[in-house]
Amino acid sequence: MTKTTIATAPIEGQKPGTSGLRKKTRVFMDEHYLENFVQAMFDGIGGVEGKVLVVGGDGRFHNDVATQTILAMAAANGAARAIVGQNALLSTPAASNLIRTMQTDGGVILSASHNPGGIDEDFGIKFNMPNGGPAPEGVTNAIFERTKTLDSYHIWQGDPVDLSQIGVTKLGDMQVNIVDPVAAYVDLMQSLFDFPAIRAMIAGGVDVRFDAMCAITGPYGRAILEDALGAPAGTVTHGTPLPDFGGMHPDPNPTWAHELMAEMMGDDAPGFGAASDGDGDRNMIVGPNCYVSPSDSLAVIAANAHLAPGYKDGLKGVARSMPTSAAVDRVAEAMGLQCYETPTGWKFFGNLMDDGRVSLCGEESFGTGSDHVREKDGVWAVLMWLNIMAATGESVPQIMADHWARFGRNYYSRHDFEAIESEKADVLMSALRASLAGLAGQSFGPLTVAAADDYAYLDPVDGSRSEKQGVRVVFEGGARFVVRLSGTGTSGATLRLYLEKLDTEQLNLDPQAALADVIAAAEDVIGIKAHTGRTAPDVIT
């Protein structure tokens, strides 16, 4: 085996987004494509000479091959040690935990999160910092700038590492530690939640269903729910990670987790249902005939986190992404907690957590987590809900009814218009931004605009400013909609429309009916049909 320097040339379009670089798998399989980006990544973080890195991914197609490439390049670039999940597997929150607890210099995570997997589907790669969180814009910009000037990369050429056996091996001068991808994470969860109480609740007859969607959390779900908590075999469905996720779209929402939803809305529904996504950082919570929106889930956790042993002293503060509903704001106000509003992207929460300002964060896109890691964490959210149920003795529907009775209900929905031609999406957003100055005072049906802006965020920790993070239109009385383009897709643009309206009296309406006037006003203001030809969203959550 020898260290080799390979001549190359810059490849256009290697700009990392909020969750790293995501493209179609075949793009990553092109000659030099992955290698160029990995070298730019190493150079952009100041090199990896003498450093320790965590490496792993969600098991999607090309994960194993890409891991071998990254290890070979890390060795050739002088890394001292790599910590790798067995068979190249690591959920994103488990990777964040290893980065933090083993005090490494960061990690390379291979995932396209909730996007489909397979040779004709999606692949992704991102760098996480020593705090375990996604690289901030300063680092991703440095990586992107390096992709524009790269003329060579370094790689060890020879036999690949056998990643199937836990233990220690060598790749050139670099030590490779192959670790159980699940064990350390299970230990962390046991330190945060009341496993005996949850185990007793399950033994007492509360059936649990966890849909891993043929993705990374299958082994984690089995180890925790079935082995540690005593749930019967079969509690975890679609529990074997597959390179193509079994043809499933591993996004835990009512549309894609339709098997779980059908069971939970049926006559003999289990007492608790949940799903997680491709890399394990997202979650969906469902009770019998009771879907819990991610915004409501965050608010319920904020109100009840003290019931879990790891949070018995209360929360430091809470944070939500700007498009997430204000339900958690009402809880924070009642409990005397500081509540922060940030752009979409977990890296913004990392600054607040590292500064000791917050210990609970959430995004409406099915992401919830705490300062135990620096990523959102799907299994963590599932265990928090089970802990709340065990501590209160209440079902999911009872918990939600009590919460809305106390705080009111922020009716909320997200409408996704997927794979819009990028040019049309850009024209729509430009036209919308141009109209903002004249919107205040205009009426659309029964709603009158109180304020409209293009959200910008000033980070209270490092003073950085993030512009154009989503257009907000707020109506008199507090109803609002937000529209932004998502950065998590790999083709075209996804337009996300977020709709919200508070009601303190009628608490059991269908959200789409409760939001009908906001939906109509949003179309009048934005003109989605006129710009794109779309008359209905592809996904409603």
C-alpha positions as CSV (number, residue, x, y, z in Angstrom):
1,M,0.0,0.0,0.0
2,T,1.4,3.4,-1.0
3,K,0.5,7.0,-0.6
4,T,-0.4,8.5,-4.0
5,T,-1.1,12.0,-5.3
6,I,-3.7,12.1,-8.1
7,A,-3.9,15.0,-10.5
8,T,-7.4,16.5,-10.8
9,A,-9.2,19.6,-11.7
10,P,-12.0,21.6,-10.0
11,I,-15.5,20.3,-10.4
12,E,-18.3,22.8,-10.5
13,G,-21.3,22.7,-8.1
14,Q,-19.6,21.3,-5.0
15,K,-21.1,23.9,-2.7
16,P,-22.3,22.4,0.6
17,G,-25.7,23.4,1.8
18,T,-27.2,23.5,5.3
19,S,-26.7,19.7,5.6
20,G,-23.5,19.2,3.5
21,L,-23.2,18.3,-0.1
22,R,-26.1,16.3,-1.6
23,K,-26.3,15.0,-5.1
24,K,-27.5,12.0,-7.0
25,T,-25.5,8.9,-6.1
26,R,-24.2,8.5,-9.6
27,V,-22.7,11.9,-9.4
28,F,-20.7,10.9,-6.4
29,M,-19.6,7.8,-8.3
30,D,-18.1,9.9,-11.1
31,E,-14.3,9.8,-11.4
32,H,-12.7,12.2,-8.9
33,Y,-16.0,13.6,-7.6
34,L,-16.0,12.3,-4.1
35,E,-12.2,12.5,-3.8
36,N,-12.2,16.1,-4.9
37,F,-14.7,17.1,-2.3
38,V,-13.1,15.1,0.5
39,Q,-9.7,16.7,-0.2
40,A,-11.3,20.1,-0.3
41,M,-13.0,19.3,3.0
42,F,-9.8,18.3,4.6
43,D,-8.0,21.4,3.3
44,G,-10.9,23.6,4.2
45,I,-10.8,22.6,7.9
46,G,-7.0,23.3,8.0
47,G,-5.8,19.8,7.2
48,V,-6.1,16.5,9.1
49,E,-2.4,16.0,10.0
50,G,-2.3,14.3,13.4
51,K,-6.1,14.6,13.9
52,V,-8.7,12.1,15.0
53,L,-11.9,11.7,13.0
54,V,-15.2,9.8,13.3
55,V,-16.5,8.3,10.1
56,G,-19.8,6.6,9.3
57,G,-23.1,6.9,7.6
58,D,-26.7,5.7,7.2
59,G,-26.0,2.6,5.1
60,R,-27.5,3.9,1.9
61,F,-26.1,2.7,-1.5
62,H,-22.4,3.7,-1.9
63,N,-22.0,4.3,1.9
64,D,-19.5,1.4,2.2
65,V,-17.4,2.3,-0.9
66,A,-17.3,6.0,0.1
67,T,-16.2,5.2,3.6
68,Q,-13.2,3.3,2.3
69,T,-12.3,6.2,0.1
70,I,-12.5,8.7,3.0
71,L,-10.3,6.4,5.2
72,A,-7.8,6.0,2.5
73,M,-7.6,9.8,2.0
74,A,-7.5,10.5,5.7
75,A,-4.5,8.2,6.0
76,A,-2.8,9.8,3.1
77,N,-3.4,13.2,4.5
78,G,-1.7,12.3,7.8
79,A,-4.7,11.6,10.1
80,A,-3.6,9.9,13.3
81,R,-6.8,7.9,13.9
82,A,-10.2,7.2,12.5
83,I,-13.1,5.9,14.6
84,V,-15.5,4.0,12.3
85,G,-18.9,2.4,12.9
86,Q,-18.9,-1.3,12.2
87,N,-19.8,-1.9,8.6
88,A,-19.5,1.8,8.1
89,L,-22.8,2.4,9.9
90,L,-23.5,5.3,12.3
91,S,-26.7,7.2,12.9
92,T,-26.0,11.0,12.7
93,P,-26.8,11.5,16.5
94,A,-24.6,8.5,17.4
95,A,-21.8,10.0,15.3
96,S,-22.2,13.4,17.1
97,N,-22.1,11.6,20.4
98,L,-18.8,9.8,19.5
99,I,-17.2,13.0,18.3
100,R,-18.0,14.6,21.6
101,T,-17.3,11.9,24.1
102,M,-14.1,10.7,22.4
103,Q,-12.9,14.3,22.1
104,T,-12.1,14.0,18.4
105,D,-11.3,16.7,15.9
106,G,-14.6,16.2,14.1
107,G,-16.3,13.7,11.8
108,V,-17.3,12.8,8.3
109,I,-21.0,11.7,8.1
110,L,-22.3,10.1,5.0
111,S,-26.0,10.7,4.6
112,A,-28.7,12.4,2.6
113,S,-31.0,12.2,5.7
114,H,-34.6,11.6,4.7
115,N,-34.0,11.5,1.0
116,P,-34.4,8.2,-0.9
117,G,-31.4,5.9,-1.4
118,G,-30.1,3.7,-4.2
119,I,-27.9,4.0,-7.2
120,D,-30.4,6.3,-8.9
121,E,-31.4,8.2,-5.8
122,D,-29.5,10.5,-3.4
123,F,-26.2,10.6,-1.5
124,G,-24.6,13.1,0.8
125,I,-21.5,14.0,2.8
126,K,-20.9,16.6,5.5
127,F,-18.3,17.5,8.1
128,N,-19.2,17.9,11.8
129,M,-17.1,20.0,14.1
130,P,-15.4,18.9,17.3
131,N,-18.5,19.9,19.2
132,G,-20.4,17.2,17.3
133,G,-22.5,19.7,15.3
134,P,-22.6,20.6,11.5
135,A,-19.9,22.8,10.2
136,P,-20.8,26.5,10.3
137,E,-21.0,28.7,7.2
138,G,-17.5,29.9,7.6
139,V,-16.2,26.4,7.3
140,T,-18.5,25.3,4.5
141,N,-17.6,28.4,2.5
142,A,-13.9,27.6,3.0
143,I,-14.5,24.1,1.7
144,F,-16.4,25.4,-1.3
145,E,-13.7,27.9,-2.1
146,R,-11.1,25.1,-2.0
147,T,-13.2,23.0,-4.5
148,K,-12.6,25.8,-7.0
149,T,-8.8,25.6,-7.0
150,L,-8.1,22.0,-6.3
151,D,-5.5,20.4,-8.6
152,S,-4.7,17.1,-6.8
153,Y,-5.7,14.9,-3.9
154,H,-3.9,12.4,-1.7
155,I,-5.0,8.8,-1.2
156,W,-3.6,5.4,0.0
157,Q,-3.9,2.8,-2.7
158,G,-4.2,-0.8,-1.7
159,D,-6.5,-3.2,0.0
160,P,-9.6,-1.8,1.8
161,V,-10.1,-2.0,5.6
162,D,-12.2,-4.9,6.8
163,L,-14.9,-2.9,8.6
164,S,-16.9,-6.0,9.6
165,Q,-14.8,-6.8,12.7
166,I,-14.9,-4.7,15.8
167,G,-11.3,-3.9,16.9
168,V,-8.2,-2.0,15.9
169,T,-6.3,-2.1,12.6
170,K,-4.0,0.1,10.6
171,L,-4.2,1.9,7.3
172,G,-0.7,3.1,6.5
173,D,0.3,5.0,9.6
174,M,-3.3,5.7,10.6
175,Q,-5.0,3.7,13.4
176,V,-8.5,2.6,12.6
177,N,-10.8,1.8,15.5
178,I,-13.9,-0.1,14.4
179,V,-16.6,0.3,17.0
180,D,-20.1,-1.0,17.8
181,P,-22.3,1.8,16.2
182,V,-25.0,1.3,18.8
183,A,-23.5,0.6,22.2
184,A,-22.3,4.1,23.2
185,Y,-25.6,5.6,22.1
186,V,-27.6,3.2,24.2
187,D,-25.5,4.0,27.2
188,L,-26.2,7.7,26.6
189,M,-30.0,7.2,26.4
190,Q,-29.9,5.2,29.6
191,S,-28.3,8.1,31.4
192,L,-31.0,10.5,30.3
193,F,-34.3,8.5,30.6
194,D,-36.1,6.4,33.3
195,F,-35.7,3.0,31.6
196,P,-37.2,1.1,34.6
197,A,-40.4,3.2,34.4
198,I,-40.7,2.9,30.7
199,R,-40.1,-0.8,30.9
200,A,-42.8,-1.2,33.6
201,M,-45.3,0.8,31.4
202,I,-44.6,-1.5,28.4
203,A,-44.9,-4.6,30.6
204,G,-48.2,-3.2,31.9
205,G,-49.7,-3.3,28.4
206,V,-48.8,-0.2,26.5
207,D,-48.0,-1.5,23.0
208,V,-45.3,0.3,21.1
209,R,-44.7,0.5,17.3
210,F,-41.5,1.9,15.9
211,D,-41.0,2.2,12.1
212,A,-37.3,2.4,11.2
213,M,-38.2,2.7,7.5
214,C,-35.5,0.2,6.5
215,A,-32.9,2.8,7.6
216,I,-30.2,3.3,10.2
217,T,-32.3,3.3,13.4
218,G,-33.5,-0.3,13.1
219,P,-30.5,-1.6,15.2
220,Y,-30.9,1.3,17.6
221,G,-34.6,0.7,18.0
222,R,-34.1,-3.1,18.6
223,A,-31.3,-2.6,21.1
224,I,-33.3,0.0,23.1
225,L,-37.0,-0.9,22.7
226,E,-36.9,-4.6,22.4
227,D,-33.7,-5.6,24.3
228,A,-33.4,-2.9,27.0
229,L,-37.0,-2.0,27.5
230,G,-38.6,-5.4,27.0
231,A,-40.9,-4.6,24.1
232,P,-41.8,-7.8,22.2
233,A,-40.0,-8.8,19.0
234,G,-41.7,-7.1,16.1
235,T,-42.1,-3.8,17.9
236,V,-39.5,-2.4,15.5
237,T,-40.8,-2.7,11.9
238,H,-38.7,-2.3,8.8
239,G,-35.8,-2.7,11.1
240,T,-33.0,-3.8,8.8
241,P,-31.0,-1.0,7.1
242,L,-31.0,-1.5,3.4
243,P,-29.0,0.3,0.7
244,D,-32.2,1.4,-1.0
245,F,-34.3,1.6,2.1
246,G,-36.4,-1.2,0.7
247,G,-37.7,1.2,-1.9
248,M,-39.2,3.4,0.8
249,H,-38.9,7.2,1.1
250,P,-37.3,7.3,4.6
251,D,-39.0,10.5,5.7
252,P,-41.0,10.1,8.9
253,N,-44.2,12.0,8.0
254,P,-47.8,10.9,7.5
255,T,-47.4,10.6,3.7
256,W,-44.3,8.4,3.6
257,A,-44.8,6.5,6.9
258,H,-48.2,5.4,5.6
259,E,-48.1,1.9,7.0
260,L,-47.6,3.2,10.5
261,M,-50.3,5.8,10.1
262,A,-52.8,3.2,8.9
263,E,-52.1,1.1,11.9
264,M,-52.2,4.0,14.4
265,M,-55.5,5.3,12.9
266,G,-57.1,1.8,13.0
267,D,-59.5,0.3,15.5
268,D,-56.8,-1.8,17.3
269,A,-54.0,0.8,17.3
270,P,-51.0,0.4,19.6
271,G,-50.7,2.8,22.5
272,F,-47.7,4.6,21.0
273,G,-46.3,4.9,17.5
274,A,-43.2,6.5,16.1
275,A,-40.9,6.6,13.0
276,S,-37.4,7.8,12.2
277,D,-35.7,8.7,9.0
278,G,-32.7,7.6,6.9
279,D,-29.9,8.7,9.3
280,G,-31.8,8.8,12.5
281,D,-32.1,12.5,13.2
282,R,-35.8,12.9,12.6
283,N,-38.9,11.6,14.3
284,M,-42.6,11.4,14.0
285,I,-44.8,10.8,17.1
286,V,-48.3,9.3,16.8
287,G,-50.8,8.1,19.3
288,P,-54.0,6.0,18.7
289,N,-56.0,8.2,16.3
290,C,-53.8,11.1,17.3
291,Y,-51.0,12.5,15.0
292,V,-48.7,14.9,16.9
293,S,-47.2,17.7,14.7
294,P,-43.5,18.3,15.2
295,S,-44.2,21.8,16.5
296,D,-46.6,20.4,19.1
297,S,-44.1,17.7,20.0
298,L,-41.5,20.3,20.8
299,A,-43.9,22.2,22.9
300,V,-45.0,19.1,24.9
301,I,-41.4,18.1,25.5
302,A,-40.6,21.7,26.7
303,A,-43.5,21.5,29.2
304,N,-42.6,18.0,30.5
305,A,-38.8,17.5,30.0
306,H,-38.3,17.8,33.8
307,L,-40.0,14.4,34.2
308,A,-36.9,12.7,32.6
309,P,-34.0,12.1,35.0
310,G,-31.5,13.8,32.7
311,Y,-33.5,17.0,32.7
312,K,-34.9,16.9,36.3
313,D,-33.3,20.3,37.1
314,G,-35.2,22.0,34.3
315,L,-34.2,23.4,30.9
316,K,-31.7,26.2,30.4
317,G,-33.8,27.6,27.6
318,V,-35.4,26.6,24.3
319,A,-34.9,27.4,20.7
320,R,-36.9,26.8,17.5
321,S,-36.4,27.5,13.8
322,M,-38.3,30.5,12.5
323,P,-40.7,28.4,10.4
324,T,-41.6,26.2,13.4
325,S,-44.8,27.2,15.2
326,A,-44.9,29.4,18.2
327,A,-46.4,26.7,20.4
328,V,-43.1,26.3,22.3
329,D,-42.9,30.1,22.8
330,R,-46.1,29.9,24.8
331,V,-44.7,27.2,27.0
332,A,-41.4,29.1,27.5
333,E,-43.3,32.2,28.5
334,A,-45.4,30.3,31.1
335,M,-42.3,28.6,32.5
336,G,-40.0,31.6,32.5
337,L,-37.6,30.3,29.9
338,Q,-35.7,32.2,27.3
339,C,-36.9,31.2,23.8
340,Y,-34.7,31.8,20.7
341,E,-35.8,31.9,17.1
342,T,-33.2,30.9,14.5
343,P,-33.0,30.1,10.8
344,T,-33.5,26.5,9.7
345,G,-30.4,24.4,10.2
346,W,-29.1,22.7,13.3
347,K,-25.8,24.5,13.3
348,F,-27.6,27.6,14.5
349,F,-28.8,25.7,17.6
350,G,-25.2,24.5,18.2
351,N,-23.9,28.0,19.1
352,L,-26.7,28.5,21.6
353,M,-26.2,25.1,23.2
354,D,-22.4,25.5,23.4
355,D,-22.9,28.9,25.0
356,G,-25.2,27.4,27.7
357,R,-28.2,29.3,26.6
358,V,-30.6,26.4,25.6
359,S,-30.9,22.7,26.3
360,L,-33.9,21.9,24.0
361,C,-34.2,22.7,20.3
362,G,-36.6,21.8,17.5
363,E,-37.5,22.3,13.9
364,E,-40.9,21.8,12.3
365,S,-39.3,19.4,9.8
366,F,-39.6,16.5,12.3
367,G,-36.3,17.4,14.1
368,T,-36.1,17.6,17.9
369,G,-33.1,17.3,20.2
370,S,-31.3,18.5,23.3
371,D,-27.8,19.4,24.3
372,H,-26.8,15.8,24.8
373,V,-25.5,15.9,21.3
374,R,-25.3,18.6,18.6
375,E,-27.7,17.1,16.1
376,K,-31.4,16.5,16.2
377,D,-32.1,13.0,17.4
378,G,-35.1,10.9,16.5
379,V,-34.7,8.0,18.9
380,W,-34.1,10.5,21.8
381,A,-37.5,12.2,21.0
382,V,-39.2,8.8,21.0
383,L,-37.8,8.0,24.4
384,M,-38.7,11.4,25.8
385,W,-42.3,10.8,24.8
386,L,-42.3,7.3,26.4
387,N,-40.8,8.8,29.5
388,I,-43.5,11.5,29.7
389,M,-46.2,8.8,29.2
390,A,-44.6,6.6,32.0
391,A,-44.3,9.5,34.4
392,T,-47.8,10.9,33.9
393,G,-49.7,7.7,33.2
394,E,-51.4,9.4,30.3
395,S,-51.9,8.4,26.7
396,V,-50.7,10.5,23.7
397,P,-54.3,11.8,23.1
398,Q,-54.6,12.7,26.8
399,I,-51.3,14.5,26.8
400,M,-52.2,16.6,23.8
401,A,-55.7,17.4,25.2
402,D,-54.2,18.6,28.5
403,H,-51.5,20.6,26.7
404,W,-53.9,22.4,24.4
405,A,-56.3,23.1,27.3
406,R,-53.5,24.8,29.1
407,F,-51.6,26.6,26.3
408,G,-54.1,26.8,23.4
409,R,-53.5,25.2,20.1
410,N,-51.3,26.6,17.4
411,Y,-52.9,25.0,14.3
412,Y,-50.0,24.4,12.0
413,S,-49.2,22.7,8.6
414,R,-46.4,22.6,6.0
415,H,-47.2,22.3,2.3
416,D,-44.3,21.1,0.2
417,F,-44.1,21.7,-3.6
418,E,-41.3,19.5,-4.7
419,A,-39.0,19.4,-7.7
420,I,-40.0,22.8,-9.1
421,E,-37.8,24.1,-11.8
422,S,-35.1,26.1,-10.0
423,E,-35.5,29.1,-12.4
424,K,-39.3,29.3,-11.7
425,A,-38.7,29.0,-7.9
426,D,-36.2,31.8,-8.0
427,V,-38.5,34.1,-10.0
428,L,-41.3,33.4,-7.5
429,M,-39.2,34.2,-4.5
430,S,-37.8,37.4,-6.2
431,A,-41.3,38.6,-7.0
432,L,-42.5,37.8,-3.4
433,R,-39.6,39.7,-1.9
434,A,-40.3,42.7,-4.2
435,S,-43.9,42.8,-2.9
436,L,-43.1,42.8,0.8
437,A,-42.9,46.6,1.3
438,G,-46.4,47.2,0.2
439,L,-48.2,44.3,1.9
440,A,-48.9,45.8,5.4
441,G,-52.5,46.9,5.6
442,Q,-53.7,44.8,2.7
443,S,-56.6,42.4,3.3
444,F,-56.9,38.9,1.8
445,G,-60.3,37.5,2.6
446,P,-60.9,38.0,6.4
447,L,-57.1,38.5,7.1
448,T,-55.3,41.8,7.1
449,V,-51.5,41.9,6.9
450,A,-49.8,43.4,10.0
451,A,-46.2,42.9,8.9
452,A,-44.1,41.2,6.2
453,D,-40.4,40.8,6.0
454,D,-37.5,38.6,4.7
455,Y,-36.2,37.0,7.9
456,A,-32.6,37.8,8.9
457,Y,-30.8,36.4,12.0
458,L,-28.1,38.0,14.1
459,D,-26.4,35.2,16.1
460,P,-26.3,36.4,19.8
461,V,-23.2,34.3,20.4
462,D,-20.8,35.0,17.5
463,G,-22.4,38.1,16.0
464,S,-22.7,36.5,12.5
465,R,-25.7,37.6,10.4
466,S,-27.7,35.3,8.1
467,E,-29.8,36.9,5.4
468,K,-32.8,35.8,3.3
469,Q,-33.8,32.9,5.6
470,G,-37.5,32.9,4.7
471,V,-40.3,35.3,3.9
472,R,-42.7,35.9,6.7
473,V,-46.2,37.4,6.4
474,V,-48.0,38.0,9.7
475,F,-51.7,38.9,9.9
476,E,-53.5,40.9,12.5
477,G,-54.3,38.5,15.4
478,G,-51.1,36.6,14.9
479,A,-51.9,34.1,12.1
480,R,-49.0,33.9,9.7
481,F,-47.4,32.1,6.8
482,V,-43.7,31.6,5.9
483,V,-42.3,30.5,2.6
484,R,-38.7,29.4,1.8
485,L,-36.8,27.2,-0.6
486,S,-35.4,24.1,1.0
487,G,-31.8,23.1,0.7
488,T,-32.2,19.4,1.4
489,G,-33.1,18.1,-2.1
490,T,-30.9,17.1,-5.0
491,S,-32.9,18.1,-8.0
492,G,-34.9,21.2,-8.7
493,A,-36.2,23.2,-5.8
494,T,-38.6,22.4,-3.0
495,L,-40.9,25.3,-2.0
496,R,-42.0,25.0,1.6
497,L,-45.1,26.9,2.7
498,Y,-45.7,27.0,6.5
499,L,-49.0,28.0,7.9
500,E,-50.0,28.8,11.5
501,K,-53.0,30.1,13.5
502,L,-53.6,30.1,17.3
503,D,-56.9,29.1,18.7
504,T,-57.7,29.0,22.4
505,E,-61.3,27.8,22.2
506,Q,-61.8,25.3,19.3
507,L,-59.1,22.8,20.0
508,N,-60.2,19.8,17.9
509,L,-60.5,21.0,14.3
510,D,-58.9,19.5,11.3
511,P,-55.7,21.6,10.8
512,Q,-56.4,22.1,7.1
513,A,-59.9,23.4,7.9
514,A,-58.7,25.6,10.7
515,L,-56.0,27.1,8.4
516,A,-58.2,27.5,5.3
517,D,-58.2,31.3,5.3
518,V,-54.4,31.4,5.8
519,I,-53.9,28.9,3.0
520,A,-56.1,31.0,0.7
521,A,-54.3,34.3,1.6
522,A,-50.9,32.7,1.1
523,E,-51.8,31.7,-2.5
524,D,-53.2,35.2,-3.2
525,V,-49.9,36.7,-1.9
526,I,-47.4,34.3,-3.4
527,G,-49.1,33.2,-6.6
528,I,-47.7,29.6,-6.5
529,K,-50.1,28.5,-9.3
530,A,-49.3,31.4,-11.5
531,H,-45.5,31.0,-11.2
532,T,-45.3,27.2,-11.2
533,G,-48.5,25.7,-12.5
534,R,-48.9,23.7,-9.3
535,T,-52.4,23.7,-7.9
536,A,-51.7,21.5,-4.8
537,P,-48.7,20.5,-2.7
538,D,-47.0,17.2,-3.2
539,V,-46.8,16.6,0.6
540,I,-48.9,18.0,3.5
541,T,-47.7,17.6,7.0
